[in-house]
Amino acid sequence: MTFEMKMLLRLAAPAIVVLGAGLALATIASSVSDLPKALGGAPLFDNVGDDMAIATAVVAGVVYLWQMTRYWRWTQGNGDRCFVCTCLLGRERDGRFGPYRKCLGCGKNHALGRL
């Protein structure tokens, strides 16, 4: 697996997690909503699972588009790059020796503000 493929997987991971968690919650909400229907009554909320699934897909799509915008800017030569593998750098984090950013490709740490 190349460093660029690892970077793309790490960029897509938040959207995949949001989509998976949202669909699981939508399934649970739909089951809970249909419980009175199974006992002979009316459902609590009509199509609550479908609405949650659509909302989750929209949120996951926005997250994915944001990450792919970062990737597009990286292909254009903008953005911070790793000096080892030239992949994108992740968010700024506070560490033991000061702020740093982790490479999304090779996983190396890059200190900020120091040589």
Biotite code that builds the C-alpha atoms (Angstrom):
import biotite.structure as struc

atoms = struc.array([
    struc.Atom([0.000, 0.000, 0.000], chain_id="A", res_id=1, res_name="MET", atom_name="CA", element="C"),
    struc.Atom([1.490, 3.331, -1.019], chain_id="A", res_id=2, res_name="THR", atom_name="CA", element="C"),
    struc.Atom([1.698, 6.394, 1.211], chain_id="A", res_id=3, res_name="PHE", atom_name="CA", element="C"),
    struc.Atom([-0.795, 8.200, -1.010], chain_id="A", res_id=4, res_name="GLU", atom_name="CA", element="C"),
    struc.Atom([-3.318, 5.364, -0.648], chain_id="A", res_id=5, res_name="MET", atom_name="CA", element="C"),
    struc.Atom([-2.908, 5.478, 3.152], chain_id="A", res_id=6, res_name="LYS", atom_name="CA", element="C"),
    struc.Atom([-3.445, 9.237, 3.032], chain_id="A", res_id=7, res_name="MET", atom_name="CA", element="C"),
    struc.Atom([-6.649, 8.851, 1.004], chain_id="A", res_id=8, res_name="LEU", atom_name="CA", element="C"),
    struc.Atom([-7.967, 6.199, 3.397], chain_id="A", res_id=9, res_name="LEU", atom_name="CA", element="C"),
    struc.Atom([-7.203, 8.435, 6.377], chain_id="A", res_id=10, res_name="ARG", atom_name="CA", element="C"),
    struc.Atom([-8.957, 11.336, 4.656], chain_id="A", res_id=11, res_name="LEU", atom_name="CA", element="C"),
    struc.Atom([-12.072, 9.237, 3.968], chain_id="A", res_id=12, res_name="ALA", atom_name="CA", element="C"),
    struc.Atom([-12.188, 7.609, 7.427], chain_id="A", res_id=13, res_name="ALA", atom_name="CA", element="C"),
    struc.Atom([-14.188, 10.371, 9.208], chain_id="A", res_id=14, res_name="PRO", atom_name="CA", element="C"),
    struc.Atom([-16.945, 10.264, 6.579], chain_id="A", res_id=15, res_name="ALA", atom_name="CA", element="C"),
    struc.Atom([-17.091, 6.467, 6.735], chain_id="A", res_id=16, res_name="ILE", atom_name="CA", element="C"),
    struc.Atom([-17.340, 6.524, 10.538], chain_id="A", res_id=17, res_name="VAL", atom_name="CA", element="C"),
    struc.Atom([-20.101, 9.174, 10.458], chain_id="A", res_id=18, res_name="VAL", atom_name="CA", element="C"),
    struc.Atom([-22.049, 7.209, 7.852], chain_id="A", res_id=19, res_name="LEU", atom_name="CA", element="C"),
    struc.Atom([-21.706, 3.888, 9.689], chain_id="A", res_id=20, res_name="GLY", atom_name="CA", element="C"),
    struc.Atom([-22.670, 5.299, 13.094], chain_id="A", res_id=21, res_name="ALA", atom_name="CA", element="C"),
    struc.Atom([-25.575, 7.249, 11.637], chain_id="A", res_id=22, res_name="GLY", atom_name="CA", element="C"),
    struc.Atom([-26.979, 4.271, 9.775], chain_id="A", res_id=23, res_name="LEU", atom_name="CA", element="C"),
    struc.Atom([-26.718, 2.147, 12.915], chain_id="A", res_id=24, res_name="ALA", atom_name="CA", element="C"),
    struc.Atom([-28.578, 4.804, 14.910], chain_id="A", res_id=25, res_name="LEU", atom_name="CA", element="C"),
    struc.Atom([-31.177, 5.116, 12.152], chain_id="A", res_id=26, res_name="ALA", atom_name="CA", element="C"),
    struc.Atom([-31.781, 1.362, 12.251], chain_id="A", res_id=27, res_name="THR", atom_name="CA", element="C"),
    struc.Atom([-32.168, 1.432, 16.036], chain_id="A", res_id=28, res_name="ILE", atom_name="CA", element="C"),
    struc.Atom([-34.500, 4.457, 15.887], chain_id="A", res_id=29, res_name="ALA", atom_name="CA", element="C"),
    struc.Atom([-36.619, 2.794, 13.227], chain_id="A", res_id=30, res_name="SER", atom_name="CA", element="C"),
    struc.Atom([-36.897, -0.390, 15.297], chain_id="A", res_id=31, res_name="SER", atom_name="CA", element="C"),
    struc.Atom([-37.862, 1.540, 18.438], chain_id="A", res_id=32, res_name="VAL", atom_name="CA", element="C"),
    struc.Atom([-40.364, 3.633, 16.486], chain_id="A", res_id=33, res_name="SER", atom_name="CA", element="C"),
    struc.Atom([-42.016, 0.539, 14.987], chain_id="A", res_id=34, res_name="ASP", atom_name="CA", element="C"),
    struc.Atom([-42.296, -1.263, 18.332], chain_id="A", res_id=35, res_name="LEU", atom_name="CA", element="C"),
    struc.Atom([-45.846, 0.001, 19.098], chain_id="A", res_id=36, res_name="PRO", atom_name="CA", element="C"),
    struc.Atom([-46.853, -0.984, 15.539], chain_id="A", res_id=37, res_name="LYS", atom_name="CA", element="C"),
    struc.Atom([-45.745, -4.553, 16.256], chain_id="A", res_id=38, res_name="ALA", atom_name="CA", element="C"),
    struc.Atom([-47.972, -4.559, 19.343], chain_id="A", res_id=39, res_name="LEU", atom_name="CA", element="C"),
    struc.Atom([-51.037, -3.465, 17.378], chain_id="A", res_id=40, res_name="GLY", atom_name="CA", element="C"),
    struc.Atom([-50.837, 0.331, 17.726], chain_id="A", res_id=41, res_name="GLY", atom_name="CA", element="C"),
    struc.Atom([-49.620, 3.208, 15.603], chain_id="A", res_id=42, res_name="ALA", atom_name="CA", element="C"),
    struc.Atom([-45.902, 3.868, 15.115], chain_id="A", res_id=43, res_name="PRO", atom_name="CA", element="C"),
    struc.Atom([-44.339, 6.544, 17.322], chain_id="A", res_id=44, res_name="LEU", atom_name="CA", element="C"),
    struc.Atom([-42.827, 8.547, 14.466], chain_id="A", res_id=45, res_name="PHE", atom_name="CA", element="C"),
    struc.Atom([-43.395, 7.863, 10.800], chain_id="A", res_id=46, res_name="ASP", atom_name="CA", element="C"),
    struc.Atom([-40.191, 7.251, 8.790], chain_id="A", res_id=47, res_name="ASN", atom_name="CA", element="C"),
    struc.Atom([-37.845, 8.473, 11.541], chain_id="A", res_id=48, res_name="VAL", atom_name="CA", element="C"),
    struc.Atom([-35.207, 5.951, 10.476], chain_id="A", res_id=49, res_name="GLY", atom_name="CA", element="C"),
    struc.Atom([-35.367, 7.065, 6.850], chain_id="A", res_id=50, res_name="ASP", atom_name="CA", element="C"),
    struc.Atom([-35.047, 10.726, 7.818], chain_id="A", res_id=51, res_name="ASP", atom_name="CA", element="C"),
    struc.Atom([-32.077, 9.994, 10.084], chain_id="A", res_id=52, res_name="MET", atom_name="CA", element="C"),
    struc.Atom([-30.391, 7.945, 7.349], chain_id="A", res_id=53, res_name="ALA", atom_name="CA", element="C"),
    struc.Atom([-30.802, 10.758, 4.811], chain_id="A", res_id=54, res_name="ILE", atom_name="CA", element="C"),
    struc.Atom([-29.516, 13.374, 7.275], chain_id="A", res_id=55, res_name="ALA", atom_name="CA", element="C"),
    struc.Atom([-26.549, 11.166, 8.126], chain_id="A", res_id=56, res_name="THR", atom_name="CA", element="C"),
    struc.Atom([-25.734, 10.649, 4.447], chain_id="A", res_id=57, res_name="ALA", atom_name="CA", element="C"),
    struc.Atom([-25.822, 14.418, 3.893], chain_id="A", res_id=58, res_name="VAL", atom_name="CA", element="C"),
    struc.Atom([-23.487, 15.071, 6.848], chain_id="A", res_id=59, res_name="VAL", atom_name="CA", element="C"),
    struc.Atom([-21.114, 12.294, 5.732], chain_id="A", res_id=60, res_name="ALA", atom_name="CA", element="C"),
    struc.Atom([-21.164, 13.737, 2.210], chain_id="A", res_id=61, res_name="GLY", atom_name="CA", element="C"),
    struc.Atom([-20.228, 17.199, 3.489], chain_id="A", res_id=62, res_name="VAL", atom_name="CA", element="C"),
    struc.Atom([-17.376, 15.744, 5.558], chain_id="A", res_id=63, res_name="VAL", atom_name="CA", element="C"),
    struc.Atom([-16.162, 13.752, 2.540], chain_id="A", res_id=64, res_name="TYR", atom_name="CA", element="C"),
    struc.Atom([-16.322, 16.801, 0.269], chain_id="A", res_id=65, res_name="LEU", atom_name="CA", element="C"),
    struc.Atom([-14.312, 18.822, 2.793], chain_id="A", res_id=66, res_name="TRP", atom_name="CA", element="C"),
    struc.Atom([-11.616, 16.150, 2.926], chain_id="A", res_id=67, res_name="GLN", atom_name="CA", element="C"),
    struc.Atom([-11.541, 15.793, -0.849], chain_id="A", res_id=68, res_name="MET", atom_name="CA", element="C"),
    struc.Atom([-11.146, 19.574, -1.111], chain_id="A", res_id=69, res_name="THR", atom_name="CA", element="C"),
    struc.Atom([-8.033, 19.218, 1.047], chain_id="A", res_id=70, res_name="ARG", atom_name="CA", element="C"),
    struc.Atom([-6.832, 16.453, -1.268], chain_id="A", res_id=71, res_name="TYR", atom_name="CA", element="C"),
    struc.Atom([-7.543, 18.557, -4.374], chain_id="A", res_id=72, res_name="TRP", atom_name="CA", element="C"),
    struc.Atom([-5.590, 21.477, -2.908], chain_id="A", res_id=73, res_name="ARG", atom_name="CA", element="C"),
    struc.Atom([-2.718, 19.068, -2.166], chain_id="A", res_id=74, res_name="TRP", atom_name="CA", element="C"),
    struc.Atom([-2.689, 17.921, -5.812], chain_id="A", res_id=75, res_name="THR", atom_name="CA", element="C"),
    struc.Atom([-2.493, 21.580, -6.864], chain_id="A", res_id=76, res_name="GLN", atom_name="CA", element="C"),
    struc.Atom([0.578, 22.121, -4.673], chain_id="A", res_id=77, res_name="GLY", atom_name="CA", element="C"),
    struc.Atom([-1.139, 24.047, -1.848], chain_id="A", res_id=78, res_name="ASN", atom_name="CA", element="C"),
    struc.Atom([-1.150, 23.023, 1.784], chain_id="A", res_id=79, res_name="GLY", atom_name="CA", element="C"),
    struc.Atom([1.447, 21.671, 4.166], chain_id="A", res_id=80, res_name="ASP", atom_name="CA", element="C"),
    struc.Atom([3.423, 18.652, 2.964], chain_id="A", res_id=81, res_name="ARG", atom_name="CA", element="C"),
    struc.Atom([5.498, 15.999, 4.663], chain_id="A", res_id=82, res_name="CYS", atom_name="CA", element="C"),
    struc.Atom([9.198, 16.302, 3.862], chain_id="A", res_id=83, res_name="PHE", atom_name="CA", element="C"),
    struc.Atom([9.579, 12.507, 3.929], chain_id="A", res_id=84, res_name="VAL", atom_name="CA", element="C"),
    struc.Atom([6.776, 11.311, 1.625], chain_id="A", res_id=85, res_name="CYS", atom_name="CA", element="C"),
    struc.Atom([5.215, 14.624, 0.392], chain_id="A", res_id=86, res_name="THR", atom_name="CA", element="C"),
    struc.Atom([1.727, 13.675, 1.660], chain_id="A", res_id=87, res_name="CYS", atom_name="CA", element="C"),
    struc.Atom([-0.685, 15.971, 3.484], chain_id="A", res_id=88, res_name="LEU", atom_name="CA", element="C"),
    struc.Atom([-0.190, 16.818, 7.139], chain_id="A", res_id=89, res_name="LEU", atom_name="CA", element="C"),
    struc.Atom([-2.996, 16.349, 9.653], chain_id="A", res_id=90, res_name="GLY", atom_name="CA", element="C"),
    struc.Atom([-4.333, 18.804, 12.193], chain_id="A", res_id=91, res_name="ARG", atom_name="CA", element="C"),
    struc.Atom([-2.124, 20.620, 14.681], chain_id="A", res_id=92, res_name="GLU", atom_name="CA", element="C"),
    struc.Atom([-1.734, 18.797, 18.000], chain_id="A", res_id=93, res_name="ARG", atom_name="CA", element="C"),
    struc.Atom([-0.106, 19.682, 21.299], chain_id="A", res_id=94, res_name="ASP", atom_name="CA", element="C"),
    struc.Atom([2.633, 17.274, 22.265], chain_id="A", res_id=95, res_name="GLY", atom_name="CA", element="C"),
    struc.Atom([5.294, 16.798, 24.867], chain_id="A", res_id=96, res_name="ARG", atom_name="CA", element="C"),
    struc.Atom([7.813, 18.958, 23.002], chain_id="A", res_id=97, res_name="PHE", atom_name="CA", element="C"),
    struc.Atom([5.361, 21.522, 21.622], chain_id="A", res_id=98, res_name="GLY", atom_name="CA", element="C"),
    struc.Atom([2.874, 21.624, 18.764], chain_id="A", res_id=99, res_name="PRO", atom_name="CA", element="C"),
    struc.Atom([3.266, 19.188, 15.898], chain_id="A", res_id=100, res_name="TYR", atom_name="CA", element="C"),
    struc.Atom([1.412, 17.791, 12.898], chain_id="A", res_id=101, res_name="ARG", atom_name="CA", element="C"),
    struc.Atom([1.252, 14.125, 11.888], chain_id="A", res_id=102, res_name="LYS", atom_name="CA", element="C"),
    struc.Atom([1.686, 13.040, 8.279], chain_id="A", res_id=103, res_name="CYS", atom_name="CA", element="C"),
    struc.Atom([-1.373, 11.297, 6.829], chain_id="A", res_id=104, res_name="LEU", atom_name="CA", element="C"),
    struc.Atom([0.794, 9.107, 4.609], chain_id="A", res_id=105, res_name="GLY", atom_name="CA", element="C"),
    struc.Atom([3.831, 7.860, 6.517], chain_id="A", res_id=106, res_name="CYS", atom_name="CA", element="C"),
    struc.Atom([2.748, 8.820, 10.059], chain_id="A", res_id=107, res_name="GLY", atom_name="CA", element="C"),
    struc.Atom([5.850, 10.855, 10.945], chain_id="A", res_id=108, res_name="LYS", atom_name="CA", element="C"),
    struc.Atom([5.513, 13.800, 13.324], chain_id="A", res_id=109, res_name="ASN", atom_name="CA", element="C"),
    struc.Atom([6.550, 17.270, 12.156], chain_id="A", res_id=110, res_name="HIS", atom_name="CA", element="C"),
    struc.Atom([7.312, 19.945, 14.749], chain_id="A", res_id=111, res_name="ALA", atom_name="CA", element="C"),
    struc.Atom([5.898, 23.412, 14.176], chain_id="A", res_id=112, res_name="LEU", atom_name="CA", element="C"),
    struc.Atom([7.963, 26.536, 14.554], chain_id="A", res_id=113, res_name="GLY", atom_name="CA", element="C"),
    struc.Atom([11.302, 24.724, 14.967], chain_id="A", res_id=114, res_name="ARG", atom_name="CA", element="C"),
    struc.Atom([13.945, 23.425, 12.632], chain_id="A", res_id=115, res_name="LEU", atom_name="CA", element="C"),
])
